[in-house]
Amino acid sequence: MPTIIDVKDLNLWYGTHQALHHVNIEIPEHEITALIGPSGCGKSTFLKTLDRMNDLVEDVKITGEVVYQGQDIYAPSVDVTWLRKQIGMVFQKPNPFPMSIYDNVAYGPRTHGVRSKVKLDEIVEKSLKGAAIWDEVKDRLKKSALGLSGGQQLRDAPILLLDEATSALDPISTSKIEDLATELKEKYTIVMVTHNMQQAARISDKTAFFLLGELVEFGDTEKLFSMPHDKRTEDYITGRFG
């Protein structure tokens, strides 16, 4: 698969603490890339660099490049609003607005000038079907979205970043989201942080192992889990630490 994001010598500091060290990785298009590693290893920090979520954190310094569509997303000329339409973040906990389910889904299209009720209805239904929750919510679209259970969110961005999106879900819901992710990679590129190595092995095409802010190993998931090149990777996936 062609590369959709090319990360070159990426370093990140929170104040004087360096959280990422010289990360180089090419994210393939239309595949699921899993980021694994013990708590505090830098995988979520790395994920947030891909759509500049770390811009919101005080005293952050970033060097290196994250190239998307031929340009470094950290270049001064890049419109961050445009970037986050291209690369959407799905958080561990849902963050709906305090309004109806319908209005939450329609908020984005309305912001971009869509006023037609017919068109909005079509977008809402398509989006909720894509998120695999249409059947559950179609009879309560006017009810508050704050009452939704589970962690399902959907963006129309071509790249989806998932930060432990299934960690708070029961096994059945987790299975549904995994099936959905596998289906969505036909249209989207997915980069996911997971503490669940079995999940990474089940659904990802590529896996990246982070340790102490360093990208230790990156490659085809099946090969990384069966024949890791680095002893640290082997020790982690066999449960010797983590």
C-alpha positions, -999 to +999 in steps of 0.1 A: +000+000+000+012+036-007+023+057+023-003+083+035+017+097+064+055+099+065+070+107+099+107+118+098+129+121+128+101+132+151+110+144+186+087+158+212+094+174+246+070+183+274+090+210+291+124+194+297+111+158+294+116+142+260+086+120+253+095+109+218+129+102+204+138+103+167+106+085+154+106+075+118+076+056+104+056+054+071+019+048+077+003+028+048-029+040+033-061+018+037-045-004+064-049-006+101-017+003+120-016-006+157+006+012+182+015-010+212+037-007+242+035-003+280+019+027+297+039+058+294+058+046+263+048+074+241+022+057+218-007+081+226+017+111+225+028+100+190-008+094+179-017+130+189+012+144+168-005+131+137-033+157+139-015+183+161-036+176+192-004+184+212-008+220+201-033+223+229-007+213+256+015+239+272+052+240+269+054+214+241+083+214+216+083+193+185+110+188+159+111+167+127+084+163+101+050+147+097+043+147+060+007+144+047-003+150+011+032+163+004+035+189+031+047+190+067+016+194+089+037+214+113+046+240+087+032+275+096+011+276+064-010+246+074-046+253+085-051+231+116-089+232+110-084+217+075-059+192+090-084+179+115-110+174+088-085+152+071-072+133+102-099+128+129-094+116+165-117+091+182-111+093+219-114+066+246-145+083+260-172+098+238-174+136+238-208+146+224-222+181+226-251+186+251-277+184+223-296+157+205-281+127+187-293+142+154-279+176+161-245+162+171-241+144+138-256+173+118-233+199+136-204+195+112-224+196+079-244+226+092-211+244+100-201+238+064-233+253+050-256+223+046-291+236+053-314+211+035-334+189+059-334+161+034-297+163+029-291+164+067-314+135+073-294+115+047-261+124+063-272+116+098-286+082+088-255+073+067-231+083+095-250+064+122-251+033+100-214+037+094-209+038+131-230+007+135-255+023+159-283+033+136-306+005+147-301+014+183-307+051+181-330+057+150-361+060+173-345+085+197-326+109+174-341+139+192-330+126+226-298+139+242-266+123+229-252+125+265-273+094+272-255+073+246-235+044+260-203+030+245-175+048+226-187+050+191-177+081+171-175+087+134-156+113+114-157+118+076-119+122+077-099+099+054-076+090+083-090+079+117-069+080+149-083+057+176-069+062+212-079+030+230-114+034+215-126+000+228-109-002+262-141+007+281-164-016+260-177-051+267-165-080+246-195-079+222-193-042+216-155-045+211-160-072+185-185-050+166-160-021+166-132-044+154-154-057+126-163-021+117-127-010+117-118-039+093-146-029+070-138+008+072-102+004+060-115+000+025-123+037+026-102+050+055-067+046+070-068+037+107-041+042+133-050+028+167-034+028+201-043-004+220-031-021+252-047-053+240-021-072+220-046-098+210-067-070+194-036-058+175-029-093+163-065-098+152-072-068+132-041-047+124-020-050+092+010-032+107+022-029+143+045-004+159+061-012+193+070+018+214+092+018+245+103+048+265+095+072+237+114+052+211+099+033+181+116+000+187+101-020+159+076-016+131+064-040+105+038-065+093+017-076+123+020-113+117+058-111+114+063-088+144+043-111+167+058-144+153+094-133+146+103-100+162+137-086+153+143-068+186+147-086+219+127-059+237+098-065+213+099-102+220+101-096+258+070-073+257+048-095+235+056-126+255+047-109+288+081-105+303+073-069+311+046-043+304 
